[in-house]
Amino acid sequence: MLDIQKIRADFPILNQKVNGKPLVYFDNGATSQKPQVVIDAISKYYQEINANIHRGVHTLSQLATDAYEVARGKVQHHINAKHAHEVLFTSGTTFGINLVANGFAAILKPGEEVIVSHLEHHSNIVPWQMLCEKTGATLKVIPMDETGELIMSEYDKLLSGKTKIVAVNHISNALGIINPVKYMIDKAHEAGAAILIDGAQSVPHLKPDVQALDCDFYAFSGHKMCGPTGTGVLYGKEEWLHKLPPYQGGGEMIKEVSFEKTTYADLPHKFEAGTPHIAGGIVLGAAIDYLNSVGFENIQKQELELLAYATERLSEIEGLRIYGNSKNKTSVISFNIEGIHPYDIGTIIDKLGIAVRTGHHCAQPIMNFFGIPGTIRASFSFYNTKEEIDALVEAVKKAKMMLS
Ligand SMILES: Cc1ncc(COP(=O)(O)O)c(C=O)c1O
């Protein structure tokens, strides 16, 4: 069992009032809060070893380089990648997906196909649309049903010899649905296609095993898993990272440069042009250590309890509809109240100290599917409590009364 009060003490930001009320932070799907060890690790880096990496012979540069590469090793171990050089540091999920989509511009031919799902964040739609426009390939979409689940029989039908890459999220940010990614990976491979998993919403809740999954790419952001903003990881299977061209040209990613020809550096540096977010990479390692010290089993247990409690309590409110009713869900509840705009509810409950997200959550196709402008999304983390959910329920009731 987690000692939630002890855990909460690790997060200084939680201990404050907003608009005169105790802060209830339920916008974890957008970004997580940061524990003191992560905040301290940022200062420590700048106070003790700040230097540019991979270039200097001087001691500080070597210390910073070592710390950065140790962090890469932590990520490798955390996601069970076969090699450290399959772990590329990026600025986030968006960058990782764009890197792969850009690489496929050199591979895709007109008439070939890319598959995404109806449940994607815009970050896992737009780069593939841009790729299709550039190459003459066609974008296909796996449909969803009323419960928010993807229809696997339709996925099976979409796959063919023309499919070159499938891109799907592990967990939907707008509804919290957990997709059957292992099945989808195996099916993509049977069809001879590569597959990218958008792990932005899964890494705060689970430890992905990229070898067991056998995915070709797995992209995620550090800031949703207690790390700093501007950090992220793209895992790519070695064979794919050799096949794809570099994304950006510049320092660090080369072996030799002349005006006639440039040769590229070995992995992972081929994909890491320019000075990276050095402190960010190192501190992402500290965030991963912190999450592992809490333990993912404990995290999941606490979050599923919160999900069940919140689902039950919110369902007390007349006219409240929850979107995404699959059993395979993580701790996200997207809802609306009949006849009231989600933005109005969000604005009133903010005055009561409660932070939720309202709007389309960068997933407009899902909102179009349900015929709504947006939802109110409460996304819970292991540091949240049932008392906070009670405060949310009371606040939503109050807002409903004021707006009806
Ligand atoms: C499922 C999903 N994919 C991609 C992203 C983009 O992540 P980032 O903005 O950190 O690049 C998000 C962010 O909310 C997300 O939820």
The ligand as an ORCA input file, in Angstrom:
! r2SCAN-3c Opt
* xyz 0 1
  C      -1.416     10.447    -26.816
  C      -0.516     11.638    -26.982
  N       0.346     11.671    -28.009
  C       1.186     12.701    -28.194
  C       1.205     13.764    -27.347
  C       2.168     14.893    -27.585
  O       3.090     14.957    -26.543
  P       4.110     16.191    -26.442
  O       3.275     17.424    -26.534
  O       4.755     16.009    -25.110
  O       5.067     16.054    -27.590
  C       0.323     13.800    -26.265
  C       0.270     14.963    -25.364
  O      -0.677     15.189    -24.653
  C      -0.550     12.702    -26.072
  O      -1.405     12.680    -25.051
*
